[in-house]
Amino acid sequence: MTFKYKNVYLNETATIAGPYEQLGPLAHTYDKTYDNLYFGKKTFEQAESKLIEESVDLLLYKVKKVKSEIDLHIGGDLLNQLTATNYASRTIGIPLLGIYSACASSVEGLIIGSNMLEAGQIKNFIMTVSSHNASAEKQFRYPVEYGGPKRVTSTFTCTGGCSAYLSYNRCGVKVESATVGVVKDMGVSDTYHMGAVMAPAASYVIKKHLDETKREIDYYDLVLTGDLGIYGVKILKDMMQTDYQIKMNNLEDAGTLIFDYEKTKDVHAGGSGPACLPLVAFGDIFNKMQKGELKKVLLVATGALMSPTFVNQKLSIPSIAHAISLEALI
């Protein structure tokens, strides 16, 4: 399912990142970084909520809006019952639609809000996502204090809070179209190889988007996935070439771009988490599009819909991916 938009614009963004991201090559593109995982809070979960709150405050400062002028807040995170988003929303105070699509939540949120904006149901909205390495590890695997070894295929959950403001005002970049993906399950049950889990969903939604928009892959200057990691990107490229005879020469993955692998060797295959794609897309890519250095970009957010309960029941891990097309106004 692909939607076309005429009057939807991504006007502004805000990104806040953690200590590992602060050491990476894109550190200068974030609005703010922290050098520890607590951010002045007592727990990792409270720290993640703070990331959301701060990113929203920074975003509203940039667009010169107060909270009462925002029609809708769409937000998601990885924690049970959307804990980080819901607790942050107590102070944000904007009508909230909480969403969960794992690491694909950012693009899902953009699609939902863009559809409502295009239909004239709202005049603006903000979308937020967050992830926190320590809170995610504690929930989905083992507390970081356990010091459990990781496989080389493992991705490292990014710590970040990201916000975007969209409206029908023509500034920033244009949201041109979007494609909703379907849940894919190729029988992978390895919780330490999320790239293999998510690559089929990414392959499907990219091909679906190209078919329904009648485009070739080189229509886009950049196809940015997030977060397949080093090994997932290789799998995706192979699938696109083998299944559809499409060479992904313009493909980059947010998870492979965030970290400095020499300074932070324990990140292994790259980054992951709902904040992974927008940390790159809302910072470096958004800036380049505003300068005209990139004209057309396809964001493909990928999510592993992994439940520790179902994994312990020996079930495989399904995945989802959604795509959204951005165009520079220059």
N, C-alpha and C positions, 0 to 999 in steps of 0.2 A: 504494500500500500504506500503510494507516494503522494505527497501533498505539494502543491505549488503556491508560492506566496507572492503577493504584489506589494504589500505595504507593511512589511515586518523588518525591523532593523535592530541589530545588536549595537546599542549606542555606547555602552561602557562596561568595563570589567574591573574586578578587584581580586587579587591573589595574595594569600598569606601562606608561607611555607615553613617547614621545620628545619632542624639542624642538618640532616643529611642532604636535603635539597639545597640548603645554604652553601654547601661545598661543591655543588654541581655547576656545570657550564652555563646554566640559565639563571643563576642566582640574581644577576643584575636585572632580569625581566620581572621579578616578583615585586609587589608593592611593599611587602614587609616579610622579614624572616625572624625566626627565633633560634637561639643556640642551645635549647634544651626541649624536652618533650612535655614539660608540665605547664609552661606559659603562665606561671604564677598560681596555678590551681593545685588542689590536693590530689586529684586523680587524673588518669589519662582521659577518661570519658568526659569529665568536666572541662579538661583542656580542649577537647575536640569541639565542644559546644562554644567555647570562647572563640575558636577560630572562625566559626560561622558568624557569630555576633560581630566580631571585628571586621570581617570582610564586608558584611552588610553596611556597617557604619561607614567604612571607607568608600564603598560604592555610592552610597547616598550623598556623601560629601562631594564626590567627583561630579555627580549629575545635578548637584544643587537641589536635591529634593528632601523633604521630610517624610517620615514613615506614613503619615496620613494621606500623602499624595500617591501612594503605591496601591494599585488595585489588588494585586495578588502576589503571594510568595509561594513558589514551588520549590520544594527541597527534599533532599534525600541523603542518606549516609549508609554505612554498613551495619550499624549496631542494631541489636534486637529492638523492635518497636520504634525504630528511627529515633533512638534516644537522643543523640546529639542534636538533631534537627528540632525535635519537639521541645527540648529544654531550652534551646536557643530562642525558639519562637515565642517563649513566654515574655522575653524582653523585646523582641523585634516587634511583636504586636500587629503584624499584617496578616490578613486572612490567608490561611495555609492549606496547600494541598501537599501532603507528604507522599512521596513516591519511593518505590524500591525496584531497581533494576540492576542491583549490584554496581559494578564499575561502569555500566552503561547508563547510569541514572542521569548524568549531565545532559546527554543528547535527548533522552526521553523527556526530561523537564523542559528543554528548549522546544521540543515538538509540541507538547501539550499547550504551553503558553502561546506559542506562535499561532496555533490553530485558533485559540480563543481570541487572540489579537486580530488575526485576519478576518474573523467573523464579526468583529465589532463588539464582542461581549465585554472586553476590557480595553482600556487605553494604554496600559503599561503593565509590566510585571517584573519581578526579580526571580532569578533561579539560583539556588545555592546547592552546593555539594561539599562534602567533607570526607576525609579519612584520616586515620591516625595509626601509625605503625603499631604502637604498643596495645592500643585498645582492640584493634583488629586481630592481632596475633593471639591475644588473650581469649577472644571469643571463638575464633575459628580453628586455632591450633593449640598452642601451649603458651603460657606466660613467658615473656622474653627472659625472665630471670632463670628459667630452666636451662637456658643455653643449649637447646637442642640443635643438632647439626642439620643443615639444609642441603638439598641436592642442588646441583648446578643449574637445573631447570627452574628453580624456585624464583619467583618474583618477590619484591620487597615492597610492602604497602607504603605508599607515599603519605607523608604527613602534610596536610594542607587544607585550607578553607578557601573556596572560590565562589565568587558571586558575579552575576551578569544582569544588566538592566536592558530590557527590550521595550520598544515602543514603535509607533508608526511615524515617529520623527526621523527624517532622512539624515542620519549622521552615523558615523562608525562604519559598520559593514552591513550589507544587505543579507538577510536570510532568504535564500532563493527557493529552496525546496527541501524536502525531507522524506526519508523512507523508513517505515517501521519494519523491524525485522521479526523473525519467528524464532521460537525456541528450537535449538538444535541439540541433539545428544548423539555423539558418535561412540558412546560406550567407554569413554575415558573415565577412570575412577581415581587417578593419581592426583591427590590434592597438592602435590608439589610440582605440577606441570600445567598451570592454568593456561599457558599459551596453546597447548594442544587441545584443551577443552574449548577455548573460545574461537580458534581459527575457523572452524566450519561456519559458525554464526556470522563472522565477519565476511567470509567468502560469499555466503548467501546474500547478505544485504547489499554488498557492493555490486554484485551481478544484477540483483533485482533493481537497484537504483539506476544502473546504466541502461537496462532494458526498458524501464518505464519512462525514463527521460530521453531515450533514444540517443544516447551519447557514447562516445568512445572514452576509454580510460584517460587518454591524454588531453581530454577537455579540461582536466584539472591540473593546475600547477603542482598541487600537493594533495595526496590522500594521507591523512593523519589518523592512524588507529591508536587506540589506547584501551587496554594495555596488554598487548600480546607478549612483550618482552623479546629478547634476542631470538629465542627458539620458536616462539609463536609466529614471528614475522617470517621466518624461513618456511614454516609449514604453510602459512597463508599464501606466500608467493608460489610455492609448489602446487597448491590446490588450484589457484587461479590459472596457472599455466597448464596444468594437466587437464582440469575439468572444462575450462572455458577458452583455452588458448589466449589468455590475456597476460601480458607481461607487465608487472607492477613496477616499472622503473621510477615512478613518482611516489612510491610508498615510503613513509617514515612512521615510526611508532613512538608515541610519547614516552612509553616506559623505557625505551633505550636511550632517550635524550636527557633525562633528568639528572642522573647521577654521574659523578666522577668515579670511575671504576678503580682508579689507583688510590684515591683517598678513602673510598668506602668499599672495600673488597667484599664485604658480606652482603652486598645487594645482589650478587650473582647474576640473574638473567635480566635485571632491570626493575622498573617500577610497576606498581599496580595500585588499585584503589580508585574510588570515584573521583578523587581529586587529581589523579594522574593526568588524564587527558586535558582537563581545563587548566592545570598549572602551565602546560605548554601552549594550549590554544588561546587562552585568555590573556596570556602575557606575550610571548615572543611572536606567535602567529598573528594575533590581533594587531600588534604594533606594525608588523611587516605589511599587513593588508591595508592599514591606514596610510602607510607611506607609498603604497602601490608596488611594493617589491613582490608581493604575491597577489594575483588577480582573482583566482578561483581555487577554493579549498574545499575538500570533502572531509568532514569530521566523521569518523566511524568509532563510536564508543562501544566497547565490548565488555560483557559482564558474565562472569561464571556464577551461576545460580546454585552455589554450593551450600548445602546444609550439613553440618557435622552429624546431625541425627541420621540423615539418610545415608551419608557415607558410611557410618558405623553399621548400617543395615545392609552394607555391601552393594549399594546402588551406585550407578554412574552419575556423572555431574552434567546437567544440562547447561546451556549457555544462550545468550541473547546478544544481538548487536543492532544498533540503530544508526542511521546516517543522516547528516544534515549538510546542505550545500550553502557555503558562504561566498559572497562576491564583493570585491572591493568597489568602492564608489568612485575612486580616482580613475 
